[in-house]
Amino acid sequence: MREFEINGLNPKVADCVIQQESRWNDQAISPSRSDFGLAQWHIQHIRSGFITPACAFDYHCAIKKMIKKLKADGDYGAWYGYVDADCQRFGKTFINL
């Protein structure tokens, strides 16, 4: 959570999304087998080269890539769990920007 805070992201929102996506299981694979790892990276992100399978299943690497994606996109649009779990109830995505 500290990495999110250091990068100007609300750690409560990040925790909510990760909890919804994988229950903090860095080895999670979705039932459809199209989402992988802690952040449940969709196969499209692997095919595009944004993230490798090894990184998707590595806690530290997946968090760094998640932060990079959040900063590039400006929101959690890449994660269905953000809406499904009503994570916006924890406030703004970005807190220090």
TIRO-2110 file (N, C-alpha, C; in Angstrom, 1 decimal):
// TIRO-2110
0.8, -1.2, 0.0, N, 1, A
0.0, 0.0, 0.0, CA, 1, A
0.9, 1.3, 0.0, C, 1, A
2.0, 1.1, 0.6, N, 2, A
2.9, 2.3, 0.6, CA, 2, A
3.3, 2.7, -0.8, C, 2, A
3.5, 1.8, -1.7, N, 3, A
3.9, 2.2, -3.1, CA, 3, A
2.8, 3.0, -3.7, C, 3, A
1.6, 2.7, -3.4, N, 4, A
0.5, 3.5, -4.0, CA, 4, A
0.5, 4.9, -3.4, C, 4, A
0.7, 5.0, -2.1, N, 5, A
0.7, 6.3, -1.4, CA, 5, A
1.9, 7.1, -1.9, C, 5, A
3.0, 6.5, -2.0, N, 6, A
4.2, 7.3, -2.5, CA, 6, A
4.0, 7.8, -3.9, C, 6, A
3.2, 7.1, -4.7, N, 7, A
2.9, 7.5, -6.1, CA, 7, A
1.7, 8.4, -6.2, C, 7, A
1.1, 8.9, -5.1, N, 8, A
0.0, 9.8, -5.2, CA, 8, A
-1.3, 9.2, -5.4, C, 8, A
-1.4, 7.9, -5.1, N, 9, A
-2.6, 7.1, -5.3, CA, 9, A
-3.3, 6.8, -3.9, C, 9, A
-4.6, 6.8, -3.9, N, 10, A
-5.3, 6.5, -2.6, CA, 10, A
-5.1, 5.0, -2.3, C, 10, A
-4.4, 4.6, -1.2, N, 11, A
-4.2, 3.2, -0.9, CA, 11, A
-5.5, 2.5, -0.6, C, 11, A
-6.5, 3.2, 0.0, N, 12, A
-7.8, 2.5, 0.3, CA, 12, A
-8.5, 2.0, -1.0, C, 12, A
-8.4, 2.9, -2.0, N, 13, A
-9.0, 2.5, -3.3, CA, 13, A
-8.3, 1.3, -3.9, C, 13, A
-6.9, 1.4, -3.9, N, 14, A
-6.1, 0.3, -4.4, CA, 14, A
-6.4, -1.0, -3.7, C, 14, A
-6.5, -0.9, -2.4, N, 15, A
-6.7, -2.1, -1.6, CA, 15, A
-8.1, -2.7, -2.0, C, 15, A
-9.1, -1.9, -2.1, N, 16, A
-10.4, -2.4, -2.5, CA, 16, A
-10.4, -3.1, -3.8, C, 16, A
-9.7, -2.5, -4.8, N, 17, A
-9.7, -3.1, -6.2, CA, 17, A
-8.9, -4.4, -6.1, C, 17, A
-7.8, -4.4, -5.5, N, 18, A
-7.0, -5.7, -5.4, CA, 18, A
-7.8, -6.8, -4.7, C, 18, A
-8.4, -6.4, -3.6, N, 19, A
-9.2, -7.3, -2.8, CA, 19, A
-10.3, -7.9, -3.7, C, 19, A
-11.0, -7.1, -4.5, N, 20, A
-12.1, -7.5, -5.4, CA, 20, A
-11.5, -8.4, -6.5, C, 20, A
-10.4, -8.0, -7.1, N, 21, A
-9.8, -8.7, -8.2, CA, 21, A
-9.3, -10.1, -7.9, C, 21, A
-8.4, -10.2, -6.8, N, 22, A
-7.7, -11.4, -6.6, CA, 22, A
-7.7, -11.9, -5.1, C, 22, A
-8.3, -11.1, -4.2, N, 23, A
-8.3, -11.3, -2.8, CA, 23, A
-6.8, -11.4, -2.3, C, 23, A
-6.0, -10.5, -3.0, N, 24, A
-4.5, -10.4, -2.7, CA, 24, A
-3.8, -11.7, -2.9, C, 24, A
-4.3, -12.5, -3.9, N, 25, A
-3.6, -13.7, -4.3, CA, 25, A
-2.8, -13.5, -5.5, C, 25, A
-1.5, -13.4, -5.4, N, 26, A
-0.7, -13.0, -6.6, CA, 26, A
-0.6, -14.2, -7.6, C, 26, A
-1.1, -15.4, -7.3, N, 27, A
-1.1, -16.5, -8.2, CA, 27, A
-2.5, -16.8, -8.8, C, 27, A
-3.4, -15.8, -8.6, N, 28, A
-4.8, -16.0, -9.0, CA, 28, A
-5.0, -16.1, -10.5, C, 28, A
-5.8, -17.0, -11.0, N, 29, A
-6.2, -17.1, -12.4, CA, 29, A
-7.7, -17.1, -12.4, C, 29, A
-8.3, -16.2, -13.3, N, 30, A
-9.8, -16.2, -13.3, CA, 30, A
-10.4, -17.5, -13.9, C, 30, A
-11.6, -17.7, -13.5, N, 31, A
-12.3, -19.0, -14.1, CA, 31, A
-12.2, -19.0, -15.6, C, 31, A
-12.3, -17.9, -16.3, N, 32, A
-12.2, -17.9, -17.7, CA, 32, A
-10.8, -18.0, -18.3, C, 32, A
-9.8, -18.0, -17.4, N, 33, A
-8.4, -18.1, -17.7, CA, 33, A
-7.9, -17.0, -18.6, C, 33, A
-8.6, -15.8, -18.4, N, 34, A
-8.2, -14.6, -19.2, CA, 34, A
-7.6, -13.5, -18.4, C, 34, A
-7.6, -13.7, -17.0, N, 35, A
-7.1, -12.7, -16.1, CA, 35, A
-6.1, -13.4, -15.1, C, 35, A
-5.0, -12.7, -14.9, N, 36, A
-3.9, -13.3, -14.2, CA, 36, A
-3.3, -12.5, -13.1, C, 36, A
-2.9, -13.1, -12.0, N, 37, A
-2.1, -12.5, -10.9, CA, 37, A
-2.9, -11.6, -10.0, C, 37, A
-2.1, -10.9, -9.2, N, 38, A
-2.6, -10.0, -8.1, CA, 38, A
-3.7, -9.0, -8.6, C, 38, A
-3.3, -8.4, -9.7, N, 39, A
-4.2, -7.3, -10.3, CA, 39, A
-5.1, -7.9, -11.4, C, 39, A
-5.1, -9.2, -11.6, N, 40, A
-5.9, -9.9, -12.6, CA, 40, A
-5.8, -9.2, -13.9, C, 40, A
-4.5, -9.2, -14.4, N, 41, A
-4.2, -8.6, -15.7, CA, 41, A
-4.8, -9.4, -16.8, C, 41, A
-5.5, -8.7, -17.6, N, 42, A
-6.2, -9.3, -18.7, CA, 42, A
-5.2, -9.8, -19.8, C, 42, A
-5.5, -10.8, -20.5, N, 43, A
-4.6, -11.4, -21.5, CA, 43, A
-4.2, -10.3, -22.5, C, 43, A
-5.1, -9.3, -22.8, N, 44, A
-4.7, -8.3, -23.7, CA, 44, A
-3.5, -7.5, -23.3, C, 44, A
-3.3, -7.3, -22.0, N, 45, A
-2.1, -6.6, -21.5, CA, 45, A
-0.9, -7.4, -21.7, C, 45, A
-1.0, -8.7, -21.6, N, 46, A
0.1, -9.6, -21.8, CA, 46, A
0.5, -9.7, -23.3, C, 46, A
-0.6, -9.8, -24.1, N, 47, A
-0.3, -9.9, -25.6, CA, 47, A
0.2, -8.6, -26.1, C, 47, A
-0.1, -7.5, -25.5, N, 48, A
0.4, -6.2, -26.0, CA, 48, A
1.8, -6.0, -25.6, C, 48, A
2.3, -6.8, -24.6, N, 49, A
3.7, -6.6, -24.1, CA, 49, A
3.7, -5.6, -22.9, C, 49, A
2.6, -5.1, -22.5, N, 50, A
2.6, -4.2, -21.4, CA, 50, A
3.1, -4.9, -20.1, C, 50, A
2.8, -6.1, -19.9, N, 51, A
3.2, -6.9, -18.8, CA, 51, A
3.5, -8.3, -19.2, C, 51, A
4.5, -8.9, -18.6, N, 52, A
4.8, -10.3, -18.9, CA, 52, A
4.1, -11.2, -18.0, C, 52, A
3.9, -12.5, -18.3, N, 53, A
3.3, -13.4, -17.4, CA, 53, A
4.0, -13.5, -16.1, C, 53, A
5.3, -13.5, -16.1, N, 54, A
6.1, -13.6, -14.9, CA, 54, A
5.9, -12.4, -14.0, C, 54, A
5.7, -11.2, -14.6, N, 55, A
5.5, -10.0, -13.8, CA, 55, A
4.0, -10.0, -13.2, C, 55, A
3.1, -10.5, -14.0, N, 56, A
1.7, -10.5, -13.6, CA, 56, A
1.6, -11.4, -12.3, C, 56, A
2.4, -12.4, -12.2, N, 57, A
2.3, -13.3, -11.0, CA, 57, A
3.3, -12.9, -9.9, C, 57, A
4.0, -11.8, -10.1, N, 58, A
5.0, -11.4, -9.1, CA, 58, A
4.4, -10.2, -8.4, C, 58, A
4.3, -10.3, -7.1, N, 59, A
3.6, -9.2, -6.3, CA, 59, A
4.2, -7.9, -6.5, C, 59, A
5.5, -7.7, -6.4, N, 60, A
6.1, -6.4, -6.5, CA, 60, A
6.0, -5.8, -7.9, C, 60, A
6.3, -6.7, -8.9, N, 61, A
6.3, -6.3, -10.3, CA, 61, A
4.9, -5.9, -10.7, C, 61, A
3.9, -6.7, -10.3, N, 62, A
2.5, -6.4, -10.7, CA, 62, A
2.0, -5.1, -10.1, C, 62, A
2.4, -4.8, -8.9, N, 63, A
2.0, -3.5, -8.2, CA, 63, A
2.6, -2.3, -9.0, C, 63, A
3.9, -2.4, -9.4, N, 64, A
4.6, -1.4, -10.1, CA, 64, A
3.9, -1.1, -11.5, C, 64, A
3.5, -2.2, -12.1, N, 65, A
2.8, -2.1, -13.4, CA, 65, A
1.4, -1.5, -13.2, C, 65, A
0.8, -1.9, -12.2, N, 66, A
-0.6, -1.4, -11.9, CA, 66, A
-0.5, 0.2, -11.7, C, 66, A
0.5, 0.6, -10.9, N, 67, A
0.7, 2.0, -10.7, CA, 67, A
1.0, 2.8, -12.0, C, 67, A
1.8, 2.2, -12.8, N, 68, A
2.1, 2.8, -14.1, CA, 68, A
0.9, 2.9, -15.0, C, 68, A
0.0, 1.9, -15.0, N, 69, A
-1.2, 1.9, -15.8, CA, 69, A
-2.2, 2.9, -15.2, C, 69, A
-2.3, 3.0, -13.9, N, 70, A
-3.2, 3.9, -13.3, CA, 70, A
-2.8, 5.4, -13.6, C, 70, A
-1.5, 5.6, -13.6, N, 71, A
-1.0, 7.0, -13.9, CA, 71, A
-1.2, 7.3, -15.4, C, 71, A
-1.0, 6.3, -16.2, N, 72, A
-1.2, 6.6, -17.7, CA, 72, A
-2.7, 6.8, -18.0, C, 72, A
-3.6, 6.0, -17.4, N, 73, A
-5.0, 6.0, -17.7, CA, 73, A
-5.7, 7.1, -16.9, C, 73, A
-5.2, 7.4, -15.7, N, 74, A
-5.9, 8.4, -14.8, CA, 74, A
-7.0, 7.8, -14.0, C, 74, A
-7.3, 6.5, -14.1, N, 75, A
-8.4, 5.9, -13.4, CA, 75, A
-8.2, 4.4, -13.4, C, 75, A
-9.2, 3.7, -12.7, N, 76, A
-9.2, 2.3, -12.6, CA, 76, A
-10.0, 1.6, -13.7, C, 76, A
-10.2, 2.2, -14.8, N, 77, A
-11.1, 1.7, -15.9, CA, 77, A
-10.7, 0.3, -16.4, C, 77, A
-9.4, -0.1, -16.2, N, 78, A
-8.9, -1.4, -16.7, CA, 78, A
-9.4, -2.5, -15.7, C, 78, A
-9.9, -2.1, -14.6, N, 79, A
-10.3, -3.1, -13.6, CA, 79, A
-11.8, -3.1, -13.3, C, 79, A
-12.5, -4.2, -13.6, N, 80, A
-13.9, -4.2, -13.4, CA, 80, A
-14.2, -4.2, -11.9, C, 80, A
-13.3, -4.7, -11.1, N, 81, A
-13.5, -4.7, -9.6, CA, 81, A
-13.7, -3.4, -9.0, C, 81, A
-13.2, -2.3, -9.7, N, 82, A
-13.3, -1.0, -9.2, CA, 82, A
-14.8, -0.6, -9.1, C, 82, A
-15.6, -0.9, -10.1, N, 83, A
-17.0, -0.6, -10.1, CA, 83, A
-17.8, -1.6, -9.3, C, 83, A
-17.5, -2.9, -9.6, N, 84, A
-18.2, -4.0, -8.9, CA, 84, A
-18.2, -3.9, -7.4, C, 84, A
-17.1, -3.5, -6.9, N, 85, A
-16.9, -3.4, -5.4, CA, 85, A
-17.2, -2.0, -4.8, C, 85, A
-17.6, -1.1, -5.7, N, 86, A
-17.9, 0.3, -5.3, CA, 86, A
-16.7, 0.9, -4.6, C, 86, A
-15.5, 0.7, -5.1, N, 87, A
-14.3, 1.2, -4.5, CA, 87, A
-14.2, 2.7, -4.5, C, 87, A
-15.0, 3.4, -5.3, N, 88, A
-15.0, 4.9, -5.3, CA, 88, A
-15.5, 5.4, -4.0, C, 88, A
-16.2, 4.6, -3.2, N, 89, A
-16.7, 5.1, -1.9, CA, 89, A
-15.5, 5.5, -0.9, C, 89, A
-14.3, 5.1, -1.3, N, 90, A
-13.1, 5.4, -0.4, CA, 90, A
-12.5, 6.7, -0.8, C, 90, A
-13.1, 7.4, -1.7, N, 91, A
-12.6, 8.7, -2.1, CA, 91, A
-12.0, 8.8, -3.5, C, 91, A
-11.2, 9.8, -3.7, N, 92, A
-10.6, 10.0, -5.0, CA, 92, A
-9.5, 9.0, -5.2, C, 92, A
-9.3, 8.6, -6.5, N, 93, A
-8.2, 7.7, -6.9, CA, 93, A
-6.8, 8.3, -6.6, C, 93, A
-6.7, 9.5, -7.0, N, 94, A
-5.4, 10.2, -6.8, CA, 94, A
-5.5, 11.2, -5.6, C, 94, A
-4.6, 11.1, -4.7, N, 95, A
-4.7, 12.0, -3.5, CA, 95, A
-3.6, 13.1, -3.4, C, 95, A
-2.5, 12.9, -4.1, N, 96, A
-1.4, 13.9, -4.0, CA, 96, A
-1.1, 14.6, -5.3, C, 96, A
-1.9, 14.4, -6.3, N, 97, A
-1.6, 15.0, -7.6, CA, 97, A
-2.5, 16.2, -7.8, C, 97, A
END
